């Protein structure tokens, strides 16, 4: 699934690849299995975060969002 957020898509893709590799090599190695568990948990949390962001975007007036985005961009440029 490709969204407007390419960075998020790349991160998810990288995590999926790491999960795939760890699934193939982890076997009974406790360290690799723990890393696999953490990656799976991270992927799940990213999924829930994305859903929450979409829910919140639905609650925000788009005109108001653009005003806040412009202010944030301006403050970032000032730093």
Residue pairs with C-beta under 8 A, 6 or more apart in sequence:
1 9
2 9
3 9
3 50
8 46
8 50
11 46
12 43
12 46
15 39
15 42
15 43
15 46
16 43
18 39
19 36
19 39
19 40
19 43
22 32
22 35
22 36
22 39
23 36
25 32
26 32
26 33
26 35
26 36
57 65
